[in-house]
């Protein structure tokens, strides 16, 4: 079932869930956060490989439109709509991934305050890797788009640095 307003993203919902689910030790919270980040990282290549092929086909579709001699208006509109829809989906995924990174960062910051552990450094490295991979996989330039009216503007990913590298 879809949420009532599925275009909105609560940046703090993941952290609330992470910090309120009962666990035997705080290290379980760090492990769950790290697992969730790693699971996202494993899904990126497959999605962006398919999305890249779809966008490439759309570029070919767009080029082919000018070559068709007797293209009627409805055929042209359907092709343009398909191209726009595919681009919207990719932009929405890019937006959603940025939102997830921010949500993970906020959860990590709260967790580090509630239960400081050395595991925070490992999670920070995983989160940095996810953020880097998202930037590397980017297929379309910003602005990213969330569907629906009044979607929130996401803040930059300048979170609190939990450790420094020498």
PLY file of the C-alpha trace (Angstrom):
ply
format ascii 1.0
element vertex 166
property float x
property float y
property float z
element edge 165
property int vertex1
property int vertex2
end_header
0.00 0.00 0.00
1.30 3.46 -0.88
1.63 6.13 1.75
-0.85 8.99 1.61
1.86 11.43 0.53
4.60 9.22 -0.87
6.48 12.19 -2.34
7.70 13.32 1.09
10.70 11.84 2.80
11.12 12.03 6.57
14.88 12.37 7.03
14.60 11.43 10.71
12.35 8.35 10.42
15.22 5.89 9.94
17.06 7.22 12.97
13.95 7.06 15.13
13.44 3.45 14.13
17.08 2.58 14.63
17.22 4.11 18.09
13.88 2.81 19.37
13.92 -0.80 18.18
14.80 -3.02 21.15
18.30 -4.52 20.92
20.54 -6.48 23.29
23.50 -4.17 22.78
24.24 -0.86 21.14
26.68 -2.55 18.79
23.64 -4.21 17.17
22.42 -0.74 16.16
25.74 0.07 14.53
25.73 -3.32 12.78
22.21 -2.75 11.43
23.07 0.72 10.15
26.22 -0.58 8.48
24.31 -3.53 6.95
21.65 -1.19 5.55
24.30 1.05 4.00
26.14 -1.95 2.50
22.88 -3.36 1.13
22.24 -0.07 -0.65
25.74 -0.17 -2.08
25.18 -3.65 -3.51
22.02 -2.52 -5.30
23.51 0.53 -7.02
25.33 -1.24 -9.88
22.31 -3.22 -11.03
19.93 -0.26 -10.98
22.27 2.14 -12.72
23.25 -0.43 -15.35
19.60 -0.87 -16.31
18.88 2.86 -16.02
21.86 3.63 -18.25
20.57 1.25 -20.92
17.08 2.78 -20.71
18.42 6.33 -21.04
20.61 5.24 -23.96
17.55 3.74 -25.71
15.69 6.97 -25.04
18.48 8.99 -26.67
18.19 6.70 -29.69
14.40 7.02 -29.63
14.72 10.82 -29.59
17.14 10.74 -32.53
14.88 8.38 -34.46
11.92 10.73 -34.09
13.49 13.22 -36.46
14.14 10.50 -39.04
10.59 9.19 -39.29
8.88 10.70 -42.32
5.21 10.27 -41.47
5.20 10.54 -37.69
1.84 11.67 -36.43
1.43 14.01 -33.48
0.15 11.29 -31.14
3.13 9.00 -31.85
5.50 11.89 -31.21
3.76 12.79 -27.94
3.82 9.18 -26.73
7.53 8.87 -27.47
8.31 12.17 -25.75
6.21 11.16 -22.75
8.06 7.83 -22.47
11.41 9.63 -22.55
10.27 12.14 -19.92
8.86 9.40 -17.68
12.07 7.38 -17.76
14.14 10.46 -16.97
11.82 11.33 -14.09
12.25 7.85 -12.59
16.04 8.12 -12.74
15.99 11.63 -11.23
13.67 10.41 -8.46
16.00 7.52 -7.64
18.96 9.90 -7.55
16.98 12.16 -5.19
15.95 9.21 -3.03
19.52 7.98 -2.72
20.69 11.40 -1.55
17.83 11.44 0.95
18.81 7.98 2.23
22.42 9.11 2.70
21.29 12.12 4.69
18.96 9.92 6.73
21.77 7.47 7.46
24.09 10.32 8.45
21.52 11.79 10.83
20.97 8.35 12.37
24.72 7.83 12.77
25.10 11.20 14.45
22.29 10.42 16.93
23.67 6.95 17.57
27.17 8.31 18.19
25.71 10.69 20.76
23.53 8.05 22.44
26.13 5.27 22.42
29.61 6.33 21.35
31.55 3.33 20.08
34.51 2.74 17.81
32.06 1.09 15.39
30.99 4.61 14.40
34.21 4.97 12.38
33.46 1.86 10.33
29.92 3.03 9.66
31.23 6.48 8.70
33.59 4.85 6.16
30.72 2.82 4.70
28.53 5.91 4.47
31.30 7.89 2.78
31.76 5.05 0.28
28.00 5.00 -0.43
27.96 8.76 -0.94
30.95 8.52 -3.30
29.40 5.68 -5.29
26.12 7.56 -5.66
28.02 10.51 -7.11
29.97 8.22 -9.46
26.86 6.44 -10.72
24.96 9.69 -11.39
23.46 9.48 -14.86
21.61 12.78 -15.08
22.74 16.17 -13.83
20.90 17.87 -11.00
18.30 18.95 -10.18
17.04 15.64 -8.91
13.30 15.39 -8.58
10.87 13.89 -6.11
7.41 13.34 -7.53
4.47 15.23 -6.15
3.85 18.78 -5.05
5.97 20.50 -2.45
8.81 18.02 -2.28
11.43 18.97 0.30
14.78 20.39 -0.71
17.44 18.15 0.71
20.29 19.73 2.63
23.86 19.17 1.51
25.58 16.04 2.77
27.85 18.03 5.08
27.26 15.95 8.18
29.27 15.87 11.36
32.61 14.19 10.80
32.91 11.48 13.42
36.59 10.86 12.85
39.45 12.31 10.88
41.82 10.49 8.62
45.52 11.21 8.91
0 1
1 2
2 3
3 4
4 5
5 6
6 7
7 8
8 9
9 10
10 11
11 12
12 13
13 14
14 15
15 16
16 17
17 18
18 19
19 20
20 21
21 22
22 23
23 24
24 25
25 26
26 27
27 28
28 29
29 30
30 31
31 32
32 33
33 34
34 35
35 36
36 37
37 38
38 39
39 40
40 41
41 42
42 43
43 44
44 45
45 46
46 47
47 48
48 49
49 50
50 51
51 52
52 53
53 54
54 55
55 56
56 57
57 58
58 59
59 60
60 61
61 62
62 63
63 64
64 65
65 66
66 67
67 68
68 69
69 70
70 71
71 72
72 73
73 74
74 75
75 76
76 77
77 78
78 79
79 80
80 81
81 82
82 83
83 84
84 85
85 86
86 87
87 88
88 89
89 90
90 91
91 92
92 93
93 94
94 95
95 96
96 97
97 98
98 99
99 100
100 101
101 102
102 103
103 104
104 105
105 106
106 107
107 108
108 109
109 110
110 111
111 112
112 113
113 114
114 115
115 116
116 117
117 118
118 119
119 120
120 121
121 122
122 123
123 124
124 125
125 126
126 127
127 128
128 129
129 130
130 131
131 132
132 133
133 134
134 135
135 136
136 137
137 138
138 139
139 140
140 141
141 142
142 143
143 144
144 145
145 146
146 147
147 148
148 149
149 150
150 151
151 152
152 153
153 154
154 155
155 156
156 157
157 158
158 159
159 160
160 161
161 162
162 163
163 164
164 165
